[in-house]
Structure formats: structure tokens, C-alpha cells
């Protein structure tokens, strides 16, 4: 699992509704899926074998939803200044991340500040996540602490 761009943090002293997070790219390979399956104990064959995925009507092996969510939330955590800044998440999946055998799947992650608490302590970030131009998440909100930003 690799991310592109160096760690990106906000450079403004005040976060406002409408502020955009820098667009980030995250890659997922078949090897990442095998390692995640071992770590999580989730060896569902749709995440590991094309034949099993196709038997269920999928175009091929798909990434674990929780792996995909964790990678995306990690990018928001980097922007916010660390994982301890992530206070809450709400993600609805809209489509699978198909991971080709011959290269990585590439997630494009964009976000916008939707709401900032009246006291400026937290912000709700709405995320737009796609893979190959196809929507991966439906509604995705991550609430972060703004302390120190």
C-alpha cells in the first residue's frame, strides 16, 4: 500500500467550510490484499481469487472494504496532523475497488470541509473517492480535531 505525495498538512491557520483537501492518490496491489487478509483473518476468496470474484458477478478480485476505508482515513489523518485527530467516521460504500493482477488499483481521494464547529475545535470532511473514475464511497464523512492546526 503506497501513497503518493509527501505528508500533506493544512497550511492555513483557520479551517473553513469549503476548504479543499489536497487530492491524493493511494495504490492497492494484490500483495497488499494477501497481507491484509492474513492480518485481518478475512480470507474471503473474492479478495484473493479472480475465479471466485467472477462467480459472484464481480469483474475480478476486489479490495477489502475496511482496507480501503482505512487507507483513505489515513490520508485524512495525515492532513489533520495524526491519527489521534480522527474523531469519527461515517462511510457508505458505493462500489468495489477492483485490483488487477498486473498492477495496482489507484484510489483518487478528494475532500472538502463541510462544517466547522462553532468553537473551531472540529471539522467534518466530506470525501470523494474514486477508482478508475468510478465512485467507491457514497457518503463519506470524517470528523477531525482541529486543535493545533
VOGU-3710 file (C-alpha; in Angstrom, 3 decimals, decimal comma):
1> xxxxxxxxxx> 0,000/0,000/0,000  1,598/3,184/-1,096  0,528/6,753/-1,064  1,801/9,445/-3,346  2,765/12,934/-2,343  4,619/13,596/0,871  2,663/14,078/4,049  0,268/16,903/3,378  -0,965/19,095/6,191  -3,030/22,196/6,086
11> xxxxxxxxxx> -1,027/25,387/5,808  -3,796/27,709/6,877  -4,315/28,780/10,457  -8,103/28,690/10,107  -10,116/25,893/8,567  -13,351/26,982/6,917  -16,288/25,271/5,220  -15,489/24,870/1,541  -11,737/24,422/2,067  -10,457/21,620/-0,124
21> xxxxxxxxxx> -8,068/18,922/0,985  -5,241/18,271/-1,464  -6,177/15,482/-3,892  -4,236/12,344/-3,019  -3,641/9,011/-4,735  -3,384/5,697/-2,941  -2,462/2,354/-4,526  -3,566/-1,159/-3,590  -1,891/-4,277/-5,013  -2,783/-7,959/-4,892
31> xxxxxxxxxx> 0,099/-8,455/-2,443  -1,469/-5,806/-0,181  -4,707/-7,824/-0,258  -2,900/-11,034/0,739  -1,134/-9,291/3,622  -4,376/-7,656/4,784  -6,250/-10,981/4,580  -3,621/-12,591/6,817  -3,611/-9,711/9,309  -7,395/-9,375/9,476
41> xxxxxxxxxx> -8,243/-13,063/9,159  -10,500/-12,214/6,209  -9,688/-14,783/3,547  -12,922/-14,350/1,584  -11,931/-15,633/-1,873  -13,374/-12,584/-3,690  -10,392/-10,668/-2,296  -7,842/-13,241/-3,430  -9,019/-15,225/-6,483  -10,413/-13,923/-9,768
51> xxxxxxxxxx> -12,498/-17,056/-10,321  -14,318/-16,661/-7,007  -14,952/-12,967/-7,622  -16,259/-13,598/-11,159  -18,514/-16,404/-9,914  -20,308/-13,733/-7,871  -20,609/-11,336/-10,796  -17,618/-9,152/-9,963  -15,118/-8,238/-12,700  -12,223/-9,686/-10,692
61> xxxxxxxxxx> -10,564/-9,557/-7,288  -11,808/-6,660/-5,149  -10,167/-4,938/-2,212  -11,486/-5,408/1,303  -13,816/-2,546/2,182  -12,202/-1,988/5,564  -8,740/-1,865/3,974  -9,962/0,742/1,501  -11,597/2,787/4,267  -8,507/2,600/6,484
71> xxxxxxxxxx> -6,219/3,843/3,709  -8,486/6,776/2,924  -8,967/7,691/6,586  -5,183/7,538/6,942  -4,818/10,221/4,272  -7,235/12,477/6,168  -5,311/11,771/9,382  -2,090/12,903/7,695  -3,752/16,157/6,646  -5,142/16,691/10,151
81> xxxxxxxxxx> -1,798/16,059/11,861  -2,057/12,463/13,049  -4,349/9,505/13,611  -5,297/10,801/17,049  -7,039/13,726/15,315  -9,631/11,461/13,668  -12,660/11,554/15,964  -15,383/9,831/13,928  -16,058/8,303/10,531  -19,182/7,523/8,555
91> xxxxxxxxxx> -18,666/5,768/5,230  -21,120/4,157/2,842  -19,641/2,067/0,076  -20,876/2,730/-3,453  -18,768/0,287/-5,439  -15,885/-2,160/-5,228  -12,217/-1,445/-5,830  -11,150/-3,935/-8,484  -7,463/-4,812/-8,086  -5,903/-6,007/-11,342
101> xxxxxxxxxx> -3,398/-8,867/-11,350  -0,835/-6,876/-13,334  -0,711/-3,635/-11,373  -2,187/-1,613/-8,568  -5,669/-0,191/-8,232  -5,394/3,565/-7,815  -7,733/5,418/-5,494  -8,175/9,145/-6,027  -9,147/10,861/-2,786  -10,514/14,400/-2,644
111> xxxxxxxxxx> -12,191/16,140/0,233  -13,934/19,305/1,281  -14,537/20,808/4,698  -18,311/20,709/5,102  -18,703/22,002/8,622  -16,544/23,538/11,334  -17,715/23,548/14,958  -18,691/26,969/16,283  -15,692/26,918/18,615  -13,362/25,843/15,772
121> xxxxxxxxxx> -12,365/22,635/17,548  -13,539/20,103/14,940  -14,340/19,839/11,268  -16,403/17,433/9,185  -14,652/16,481/5,953  -16,736/15,133/3,059  -14,682/12,771/0,922  -14,968/11,862/-2,742  -13,150/8,605/-3,522  -12,927/7,067/-6,976
131> xxxxxxxxxx> -11,041/4,244/-8,663  -10,669/4,411/-12,416  -13,235/7,206/-12,455  -15,824/5,044/-10,665  -17,225/6,121/-7,299  -16,001/3,947/-4,408  -17,710/5,683/-1,480  -21,204/7,092/-1,451  -21,463/9,377/1,537  -18,168/9,608/3,429
141> xxxxxxxxx> -17,633/11,987/6,346  -14,593/12,082/8,609  -14,646/14,326/11,682  -11,247/15,594/12,794  -9,950/17,633/15,683  -8,519/20,972/14,577  -6,541/21,598/17,749  -3,152/22,911/16,723  -3,946/23,297/13,020
//
